[in-house]
Amino acid sequence: MLLFLYGEDLFRSKEKLNELKQKFIEKNASSSVLTFDFSEKTANERDFLESLRASGLFSERKLIIVLDFLKNVPTEIQKSVLESLKKTSNLENDQDLIVIFYESSEPKKNLSFFKYLHTKAKKQSFPLLQGFSLSNWAEEYAKKISPEISFSKNTLELLVSYTGNNLYLLKNELEKLVAFKQQGEITQDDVNQLVKAGIQSTVFEAIEALFGGNKGKALSLLHQQLEKGEDPFYMLSMYIYQIRTLLKISSAYQDGNTSAPMIAKQTGLHPFVAQKSLSQIRNISLEKLKNIYKELEKIDFQSKTGKESLILLLDKFIASI
């Protein structure tokens, strides 16, 4: 069976990927789960193709997860792998071999490999939530935590104006609000009192210091938040969110959208966010931003394996920029 998950909303796409993986493990405790992460230099297409060939009529069930193949693999190699996939017998309907292609961004739709997956695979796209969809997600998530909680429309709009469509941040703040209120209607006063829009400001300041060559200040700001008891994973999600925002703004800027209103219109970001970020993207190239984003994604993956402390990984990240 061939599955394809892709899009910029990493919270929902990773949630779906983990759900599929857990369901497979629960039903097939003794079966194999293989992961090929093409953002890592150790992953290669030969090992991936060999894992497909190792499946046969009397083999155990197998789940193969392929991470960021389209983003990281040269087009010529993609074409070669695509030819091999097309020769794999009954791949789309094989119940004993499940291959999940996962892309942590929006792939280029003109790629032959994308067209193949989009046509042949069971697919699900995860665009960033906006407007009503974002408010609706927030309300449903709060009710999942506690059915006794409610929001007015204006309160929800205020909350998402603080968090934007960063679902990691929104989830954190919803859990805090629900724990505080426990039941009844969460008010705008509750949101203003508890939601820390200030952490976004701190992360913005840290990245500004980093781009300005002041690594000491960037490290100091990070550790100030950690000493206040902030979750390192939460901090990582904020750095990822901020760099992704800068990538959108930088890309729009290179397309000729040089004013905040023009950038806001193209990207869907708030004009205030676009205006505030313009000074940062003028000090760093789009290519450099892409590399920084890849490093943060790598840290996100490494932190989940538990091989190294996330705080240490964040320190190394800041020192390496």
N, C-alpha and C positions, 0 to 999 in steps of 0.2 A: 504494500500500500504506500502511496506517495502523498505526503502532506507538505504544505507550504505556508509558513507563518512569516509575515513581514510587516514593517511599518515603524513609525517613529515613537509610538507609545510603548516604551520598554516595559512599563509596569504591567499593562494588560497582556502584551505578547509573551513576556517571561512567565506570567501567571498561567497562561494557556499552555506553554511548553512544559512547565513543571507538572501541570495537571495531567497532560497526556503521558508524561514519563511515569508519574506515580500510578496511574491506572494500569499501565502496562506491567509495572513491577508487581503490583498487587495480584494481577491475574496470572502472571508468569514468573513466579519467584525464582525459578532456576534458569531462566533464559538470559541471553546476553543483551547488555546495553552498551553500545559503543558511541563515543563522541569524538567528532573531528572538528576542532576549532581552528578555522583558517585565518583567524587573527593572530594565531601563534605560528611561529616559524617551523615548529615541529610537525605540524599537520601537512600532509601531502596527498595529492589526488590518487596516487598509486595505492596507498594503503586503504583509502576509501573504496576504490574499485575492487580491490582484493577482498574486502569485507563483503561486498555484494556477491562475488563469485563463490565465496565460502558457504553461501546458502544453497541448499539443495532440497531434494524431495524428502529426505528423512532427517533433515537438520531441525534443531530446536528453533523456537520462535526467536526473532531477533529484532531489536530496535536500534536503528542507526540515526544519530542526531548530527546534522551537518550545520555548523555555525558560520555565518557570514562568508559563505563561499563566493557569492556574486560580488561582494564588496572588495574582496582581497585577491581573488585569483585572476590572472591575466586572461583576456578574451580568447586567445588561441588555445590555452589549456582548457578553458570552459567548453570550447567547441569539441575538443577531443573527448572530454568526460561526457558531454552530451551524446556523442555518437555511441559511446559504450552503454549509457543508460538506455538509449533507444533499442539496443540489442538485448537488454536484460528482459528475459521472457516474463510477460504478464506482471510487470512491476507495479502498475497502477492498481491491480486488484489482488495482489498476493497478500493473504491474511497472515502469513507466517513471517513475512519480511516487511517491516514498517520503516520507511525512510522519511525523516522530517528535515526539510530544509528550512532553516531559521535565519532571517535577516533582520538585524537590529536597526534598520533604517529603510527608507523607501528606495528600492532598487531602480536602476535605469530600465525603463520599459522597452527600450529598443534592443536589449540584449536577447540573443536567440535563446539562451538558457532561461531567462525570465519568461519569454513567450511559451516555452515548453512547459514550465512549471505551472504557469497561469492557465494553460489549456488542459494539461493532463492530471495535475494534482488536485486533491481536496484542499482548497486554499482559504485563508482568513487574513484579512488586512486589518492593521491596527493604527489608523491615523490618530493624531492627537485630538482629544476631545475639545470641542468649542461650545460656547453658548449654552443652549438648553441641554444638550447631551452631557456637558460637563456638570452642570447643576444637578441633573437627574442622577448621574453616577454618584455624586456626593450624597444626595438624599438616600439613595438605595443602600449605599455602603453604611451610612449612619444607622439605618433601620436594621441592617444585618447585625450590627453590633448590639443595638438595643431597640426593640420595636416600640418602646415607650417614648422615643425621642421624635421631635418634629422641628421643622424650620419654616419660617415664612420665606416667600420668594426673595424679598429684599435682603434677608439675612444670608441666604445662600449666595446671592450675587456679591455681597460684601466679602464673604469668605473666599470665594474663588477669585475675587479681585486681588486678594493678598497672595494666594498660592499659585495663581495661573493654572495651566494644565499639567503641572508637575504632580502626578498622582501619588508619588512617594510622599511628597510634602503634604498634599491634601489629606491623604490617609492618616498621617501622623497627627495633623491638627484636628481631624474629626475624632480620632480616638481620645485625644486630650479633652475635647469639648464634651464628649459623651461621658467620660469618666467624671468630669466636673459636675455636669448637670444631672446625670443618671436618669431623669425622666422629665417629661414636659417639653415646652418649647424653648429651643436655644435662641437667644435674642442677639440683636446687633451689639448690645453692651457686652454680652458674653464673648463674642468674637473679638471685639476691640480689646477686651481685657486679657484674653488668653492666647490669641494667635500671634505668633512671633514673626511678623513680617520683617522684623529687624534682622533675622538670621540671613535673609536674602541680601540685605544691605552689607552684612559682614562678609559674606562670600564674594559679593561684587567688589568690595574693597580689597579683599585678599587677592583676587585675580588681577585687579588693577595694579596692585603692588608687584605681583609676579611679572606681569607684562612690562612693568617699569624697571625691572631688574632688582627689585628690593625683596629678595627671597626671605630675609630675616623677618621682615614685617609680615609677609604672607604666612610663614610658619607660626609666628606669634599669634596672629588672628585665628588660625586654625586651632591652636592649643588653648586659646582663651575659651573658645566654644566647648572644647572637649572637657576642660576643667569645670565648666558650668554643668557638666553632666549630659551634654548632647551625645546622642548615639553616633558612633563613627560611620555606620552605614547610612544614616540619615544625612550626615555631612557629605559623604561621597555622592549621594543622589543629588544634593544641591549643586555640587561642583559640575556633575554631568549635565544637569539642567541648564546651568548658566553658560557652559561652553557650547551646548547645543543651540541655545538662544543666540549666542555670538556668531555661530556658524551661519545661521539663517540670515542674520543682519549683514554679515560680511558678503555672503553670496548675493544678496539683493543689492548691496552697495556696488559690487563689481558689475552687476547687470545695468548699472546706470541710475539706480534709485539712490540719490545722494542726500535726500532730505528725510527727516523722521516721518512725516506724513506718508511719503511715497513708500518707505520701507514698511511702515505699519500696514499699509494697504496690501502690499505684496505678501507679507509674512503672516498677517493675522495677529501680530503682536500689538500691545497697547502702544500708542504714540509716545507716551512717557518712557516706556522701556526702550523703545527704539532710539529716542533722543539721548537717554542716559548712556546707552551702549556705544554710540557712534565714536566717542573719543577713544574707546578701547580698541575697536576694530581698525582704527587708523594706525595703531602702533604694532600691528601684527598681521602677517599674511594669512590668507585663507588656507594655504597649504599647511602652515604651522598649526593653525587651529584644528585642522583635520587630524594631524598627528597627535596633538594633545588629547583630542577626543578619543582616538584609538587607544592611547595609553590609559585613560580613565576606564574605558570599557574592559581593558585587560586587567586592571586592578579590581574591577567589579567581579570578573570571573575568578581571579586568583583568591580573592577574599572569601568566596563561597567554597573553595576547596579546603580552606583552613590551614594551608601550608605555611602561611606567614601572617603576622599581625596586620590588620587593616591600618592601624595608626602608623605603623612602620612603613607600609606601602605608600600611604599619603605623604609622609615625610620625604620618602625617596622621590616621589613624583615631583614635589615642589623643588627639591634640590636639583632635579635633573633638567628643569625647564631653563 
